[in-house]
């Protein structure tokens, strides 16, 4: 595989130079393009299947028999998983925030207002030039 002085490599599939991921630079073959990734994956799967030709053979019969003995397994498993997800409480309550900003306010002032609202967890309501702070935790 061709490597340049800047640490770039040539993609095996499209021929363009790319900067490899530092974690896999020694073994990475393809650039980040989706077509090259797909080609690399197909090649890898074909190679694996060539090395393990009997991996998928004869399994369907066993699975079919097991499913006959356990007809409701998948339905019950899905129901159980959904119930578990529903039981997990939120880490903190969802807060709503409404921030109405007058047109005359400057951009940096807007950012300051948003930062203050996030820090205190309160909603700011600005109407008619008057500012009123309202706690929205109990809405």
matplotlib code that plots the C-alpha trace (Angstrom):
import matplotlib.pyplot as plt

x = [0.0, 1.4, 2.0, 3.0, 5.2, 2.2, 0.9, -1.7, -2.5, -3.9, -7.4, -7.3, -10.7, -10.8, -7.1, -7.5, -5.3, -6.8, -5.7, -6.2, -7.7, -4.9, -6.3, -6.2, -3.7, -1.6, -4.5, -7.0, -7.4, -10.2, -11.0, -14.1, -16.3, -19.4, -18.8, -15.3, -16.5, -19.2, -16.7, -14.3, -17.1, -18.3, -14.7, -14.2, -17.5, -16.6, -13.2, -14.7, -17.3, -14.6, -12.7, -15.9, -18.0, -20.1, -21.0, -24.6, -25.3, -27.6, -28.6, -32.0, -33.3, -32.3, -33.8, -37.0, -37.4, -36.6, -39.2, -41.8, -41.2, -41.2, -43.9, -44.5, -40.9, -40.4, -43.7, -43.1, -39.5, -40.6, -43.3, -40.8, -38.3, -40.8, -42.0, -38.5, -37.9, -41.2, -40.2, -36.9, -37.5, -36.0, -32.8, -34.3, -37.7, -38.1, -38.2, -39.8, -38.3, -39.8, -37.5, -39.0, -36.4, -37.0, -35.7, -33.5, -31.4, -27.9, -26.6, -24.2, -26.9, -29.2, -26.5, -26.1, -29.8, -29.9, -27.0, -28.7, -31.9, -30.0, -28.1, -31.2, -33.6, -36.2, -38.1, -37.8, -40.8, -40.1, -43.2, -43.6, -40.2, -40.9, -38.9, -40.6, -38.8, -41.1, -40.1, -41.3, -40.4, -43.9, -45.7]
y = [0.0, 3.4, 6.0, 9.6, 11.8, 13.4, 10.0, 9.7, 6.3, 5.4, 3.8, 0.3, 0.7, 4.2, 5.1, 8.5, 9.5, 9.7, 10.3, 7.0, 6.9, 6.9, 3.9, 1.7, 3.3, 0.2, -2.0, 0.5, -0.1, 2.2, 5.9, 7.2, 7.2, 5.0, 3.1, 2.2, 1.1, -1.0, -2.7, -3.4, -4.9, -7.1, -8.3, -9.0, -10.9, -12.9, -13.7, -14.8, -17.0, -18.6, -19.4, -20.6, -22.3, -24.5, -21.9, -21.3, -24.8, -27.0, -24.3, -23.6, -27.1, -26.6, -23.1, -24.3, -27.1, -24.8, -22.3, -25.1, -25.9, -22.2, -20.6, -17.5, -16.8, -13.8, -12.2, -12.5, -11.3, -8.2, -7.5, -7.9, -5.6, -2.8, -3.1, -2.7, 0.4, 1.9, 1.3, 3.3, 6.7, 9.9, 11.0, 14.5, 15.9, 17.5, 21.2, 23.6, 26.9, 29.8, 32.7, 35.7, 38.3, 41.9, 42.9, 45.6, 43.1, 42.5, 39.1, 38.7, 39.7, 37.0, 34.4, 35.7, 35.4, 31.8, 30.9, 32.3, 30.4, 27.2, 27.7, 28.5, 26.1, 28.8, 30.1, 33.7, 35.6, 39.0, 40.9, 44.6, 45.4, 43.8, 40.8, 38.2, 35.1, 32.1, 28.7, 26.1, 23.0, 22.5, 23.0]
z = [0.0, -1.0, 1.7, 1.3, 3.5, 5.1, 6.2, 3.5, 1.9, -1.5, -1.4, -2.8, -4.4, -5.9, -6.0, -4.3, -1.4, 2.1, 5.6, 7.6, 11.0, 13.5, 15.4, 12.3, 10.0, 9.6, 8.4, 6.9, 3.1, 2.0, 2.2, 3.9, 0.7, 1.1, -2.2, -1.2, 2.3, 0.7, -1.6, 1.3, 3.3, 0.5, -0.1, 3.6, 3.9, 0.8, 2.2, 5.6, 3.9, 1.9, 5.1, 6.9, 4.1, 6.4, 9.0, 7.9, 6.7, 8.9, 11.3, 9.9, 10.8, 14.5, 14.6, 13.0, 15.6, 18.5, 17.3, 17.1, 20.7, 21.8, 19.6, 21.8, 22.6, 20.3, 21.1, 24.9, 24.5, 22.6, 25.2, 28.1, 26.5, 25.9, 29.5, 30.8, 28.7, 30.0, 33.6, 33.5, 35.0, 33.5, 35.2, 35.7, 34.8, 31.4, 31.6, 29.1, 28.4, 26.5, 25.7, 23.9, 23.1, 22.0, 18.6, 20.1, 22.2, 20.9, 19.9, 22.8, 25.2, 23.8, 24.4, 28.0, 28.6, 27.2, 29.4, 32.5, 31.7, 31.4, 34.6, 36.8, 35.0, 34.7, 31.7, 30.9, 29.5, 28.0, 26.8, 26.2, 27.6, 31.0, 32.2, 34.4, 35.7, 36.0, 37.3, 34.8, 36.8, 38.0, 34.6]

ax = plt.figure().add_subplot(projection="3d")
ax.plot(x, y, z, "-o")
ax.set_aspect("equal")
plt.show()
